[in-house]
Amino acid sequence: MNAETIKRASAVYFTLLKDKVIDENSEHFQAYFNPEVRQTVLLLADESGTYIIESPKRIQLVVQPTGSVFATNFTHLKEKHRQVETKKHFHLMSVVIMSFLAAIDRNQAAKIRTKREGISYYALERQVNDLIMNWDSILKAKPAFGEEERIDMKEVVITWKYMEVDTEDYAVKKGNRRTRIGLIAGAMRLLETEGLIVILDRDDIPKAIPKQELFERIEYLYHDYDRYELFKKLMTSEEGEHAENPSN
């Protein structure tokens, strides 16, 4: 491993740290696929607890869930994202994000539709509400529901049920993080900050459109995690309550 290889690999890796994604138009993309540079970048990633996702047109850097020097705790997350107020709100936002991922991670037709039309916040609110009301029904018959999956279902259900239900006047409600749509907006901003979605029509009926980076992350990373598949199964087991187009 010579000095030039280390220099080029470091340039690639630290660009990934800064931008999270390098596409095919970047000089660093071409440099990465030099075998010696790639091996060095992968070594840097492994030593720092990060992971490289390779696809034909881009490479991405993600933090491993454990053992990473870049891993954050709830306090740091709360400082970075003001919309994350408490752990119970963070858990509920995680449910919203997983519900969104489950909606787009289906068949090819669903992927094409959501890439073109997105999913509106109101459609996502209905989807999450159906899911949590189903969980509420299951909890009444099976109070231990969620314990095996290490999910505090009761807290999630109670928090959601007693949140204010937004009117259609989104412009008035959008700043209120304690409403359902406000919580969904906060969850979507987390994905937007990571460069994984585009948010359109913010001041009317906002919608989230997944970027190709998100589909690649799902395909090349999330599908390898049993925890993701477990959550996805929980999210989709009772789907179908709303048959309308999710872009509405």
Disulfide bonds with the S-S distance in Angstrom:
none
